[in-house]
Amino acid sequence: MIGTPSVVGDVMTRTVVALQRGAAFKDIVKAMRGRGVGALPVLDDDRHVMGVVSEADLLRKEELRDGASGEYTRELRSGDLTRAAAATAGELMNTPAVTVRADATLPQAARTMAQHGVKRLPVVDAQGELVGIVSRSDLLKVFLRDDEQIAEEIRRDVLPHLFAAEAEPVRVRVRDGVVTLTGRVTDTALVPVAVGWVRGVEGVVDVDCALAGPSRRPDLDPDFPDTEGSPSPPTAQAGTGP
């Protein structure tokens, strides 16, 4: 779909500051402050991502700088204690690195971030080489999509596959990303399917579904005679008899 950010490569930041294994502690701090980021990827000589150094990794040194109590240090993992004594990116980095492919969908990237508790991910191509960085704020760009673009996509790519044969078209209205569907449809079993498909359209915040089944003609009261077009009952004639 033209103009629709559908994969990580559409929203990622392509200009990336990366570290070599031998990057010094102070140079890492300067790079983070200079770029305003909280984590940097560490690359090997072929631009493959080996690991990631975060602000939390750097702060281990500050936590123990004044001599922490034995009880405090016992609560730390051995890896944290090692990072507190580290002086280079190779010693500080978390490995293996959690990365995402440039052709991954935005929901896939969001799930990866949630599962690993990270705010940004190095983006790699099919060969595993670094091509960008994607952050939480990048993934949220999809919700800046124009309401009319969302409505047009639903009318073009969703409704014709479900309700093409309806006598009246299903009406779509989008306001602040919230989609409202109204109208009558022949097969109400397709309504939950339609809601699911609409939720999958990028930029949709919520769906307010007011689709109803076909209108029914009211049943006539069986005790009310239908006189129109029916034969008149026979009438007795005066003065006749056997």
C-alpha positions in Angstrom: 0.0 0.0 0.0 1.5 3.2 -1.2 2.4 5.7 1.6 1.7 3.1 4.3 4.6 2.3 6.7 4.2 -1.4 7.0 7.7 -2.8 7.8 10.5 -1.7 10.1 12.6 -0.5 7.2 9.9 2.2 6.5 10.2 3.9 9.9 13.7 3.1 11.2 16.6 5.6 11.6 19.2 4.9 8.9 22.0 7.0 10.2 23.4 4.9 13.1 26.4 5.5 15.4 27.9 2.1 16.1 30.9 1.0 18.3 33.9 -1.3 17.6 34.8 -3.9 20.3 37.8 -1.8 21.4 35.9 1.5 21.9 36.9 3.1 25.2 34.5 3.7 28.1 34.7 7.5 27.9 34.3 7.5 24.1 31.1 5.4 24.5 29.7 8.0 27.0 30.5 10.8 24.6 28.9 9.0 21.7 25.7 8.4 23.7 25.5 12.0 24.9 26.3 13.4 21.5 23.5 11.4 19.8 21.1 11.6 22.6 20.6 7.8 22.7 20.6 5.3 25.6 22.2 2.4 23.8 24.6 1.7 20.9 25.3 -1.5 18.9 28.7 -3.1 18.8 29.9 -4.4 15.4 32.5 -6.8 14.2 34.7 -6.0 11.1 31.9 -7.2 8.8 29.3 -4.8 10.3 27.4 -7.7 12.0 25.9 -6.8 15.3 27.8 -8.5 18.1 26.1 -6.9 21.1 24.6 -3.7 22.6 26.0 -1.3 25.2 23.3 0.6 27.2 23.4 3.4 29.7 22.6 0.8 32.4 25.8 -1.1 31.5 27.8 2.0 31.9 26.2 2.9 35.2 27.4 -0.3 36.9 30.8 1.4 37.2 29.2 4.4 39.0 27.2 2.2 41.3 30.3 0.6 42.7 32.7 3.5 42.4 32.6 4.5 46.1 32.8 0.9 47.4 29.4 -0.7 47.8 28.6 -2.9 50.8 29.1 -6.6 50.5 25.4 -7.2 50.8 24.8 -5.0 47.8 27.4 -6.6 45.6 26.1 -10.1 46.5 22.8 -9.1 45.1 24.4 -8.3 41.7 24.8 -10.9 39.1 28.4 -11.9 38.1 27.9 -10.2 34.7 27.0 -6.9 36.4 30.2 -7.1 38.5 32.2 -7.8 35.4 30.7 -4.7 33.6 31.5 -2.6 36.6 35.2 -3.3 36.0 34.9 -3.1 32.2 36.7 -0.4 30.1 35.8 -1.3 26.5 32.6 -1.9 24.4 33.5 -5.5 24.0 33.6 -6.0 27.8 30.5 -3.9 28.5 28.1 -5.2 25.8 25.2 -7.5 26.3 25.4 -10.4 23.9 23.9 -12.0 21.9 22.3 -8.8 20.6 18.5 -8.7 20.2 18.0 -7.5 16.6 15.1 -7.2 14.1 15.0 -7.6 10.4 14.3 -4.6 8.2 11.5 -6.5 6.5 9.8 -7.4 9.9 6.3 -5.9 10.5 5.8 -3.2 13.0 3.8 -5.5 15.4 6.7 -8.0 15.2 9.2 -5.3 16.3 6.9 -4.1 19.1 6.5 -7.7 20.4 10.3 -8.2 20.3 10.8 -5.0 22.3 8.2 -6.0 24.9 9.6 -9.6 25.3 13.1 -8.4 25.9 12.3 -5.2 27.8 14.3 -2.9 25.4 13.4 0.6 24.0 15.3 0.2 20.7 16.5 -2.5 18.4 19.4 -2.7 15.9 17.9 -3.4 12.4 19.7 -5.9 10.2 19.3 -7.0 6.6 19.1 -10.6 5.2 22.9 -10.9 5.7 22.8 -9.8 9.3 24.5 -6.5 8.6 23.5 -3.3 10.5 21.2 -1.0 8.4 19.5 1.1 11.0 18.0 1.5 14.5 14.3 1.4 15.3 12.9 2.8 18.6 9.6 2.8 20.3 8.8 6.3 19.0 9.5 5.1 15.5 6.9 2.4 15.8 4.3 5.0 17.0 4.7 7.0 13.8 2.0 4.8 12.2 -0.6 6.4 14.5 0.1 9.8 12.9 -1.6 8.5 9.7 -4.4 10.7 8.3 -7.9 9.6 9.1 -9.1 9.7 5.5 -6.1 7.5 4.4 -7.2 4.9 6.9 -10.9 5.1 5.8 -9.9 4.8 2.1 -7.8 1.7 2.8 -10.7 0.1 4.7 -13.1 0.9 1.8 -10.6 -0.4 -0.8 -8.9 -3.3 0.8 -11.2 -4.7 3.5 -14.9 -4.2 2.8 -15.0 -5.5 -0.8 -13.7 -8.9 0.3 -16.5 -9.3 2.9 -19.5 -7.3 1.8 -19.2 -6.8 -1.9 -22.7 -8.2 -2.6 -24.6 -6.0 -0.2 -27.4 -3.8 -1.6 -26.1 -0.8 0.3 -22.4 -0.2 1.0 -21.1 -0.4 4.6 -20.3 3.2 5.8 -16.9 4.0 7.2 -16.0 7.0 9.3 -12.7 7.6 11.0 -12.0 10.2 13.7 -8.6 10.3 15.6 -7.9 6.8 14.4 -11.2 5.4 15.8 -13.1 3.6 13.0 -16.9 3.5 13.0 -18.7 1.0 10.8 -22.4 1.4 10.1 -25.0 -0.3 7.8 -26.8 -3.6 7.3 -25.2 -6.7 6.1 -26.7 -10.0 4.9 -24.3 -12.3 6.8 -23.8 -11.2 10.4 -21.2 -14.0 10.9 -18.8 -11.8 9.0 -19.1 -8.9 11.3 -16.4 -10.1 13.8 -14.1 -10.9 10.9 -14.6 -7.4 9.6 -13.7 -5.9 13.0 -10.6 -8.0 13.1 -9.4 -7.0 9.7 -10.1 -3.3 10.3 -8.1 -3.5 13.6 -5.2 -4.8 11.5 -5.1 -1.6 9.3 -2.2 0.5 10.3 -3.1 3.6 12.3 -6.3 2.2 13.7 -6.7 3.0 17.4 -10.1 1.3 18.0 -13.2 0.0 16.1 -16.8 1.0 16.9 -18.9 -1.5 15.1 -22.6 -0.8 14.6 -23.2 -3.2 11.7 -26.6 -4.9 11.9 -28.3 -7.8 10.0 -30.9 -7.3 7.3 -34.1 -5.6 8.1 -37.2 -7.9 8.5 -40.7 -7.2 7.4 -43.1 -7.3 10.4 -45.3 -10.4 10.6 -49.0 -9.6 10.2 -51.3 -10.4 13.1 -52.8 -13.8 12.2 -56.2 -12.7 13.6 -56.3 -9.7 11.3 -58.1 -10.6 8.0 -56.2 -9.9 4.8 -59.1 -8.6 2.7 -57.2 -7.2 -0.3 -57.6 -9.6 -3.3 -59.4 -12.3 -1.4 -62.8 -13.6 -2.5 -65.9 -12.4 -0.7 -67.6 -15.0 1.6 -70.9 -16.4 0.3 -74.0 -14.5 1.5 -77.4 -16.0 2.2 -80.2 -14.8 -0.1 -83.6 -14.0 1.4 -86.5 -16.1 0.5 -84.6 -19.0 -0.8 -84.6 -22.5 0.7 -84.7 -26.1 -0.2 
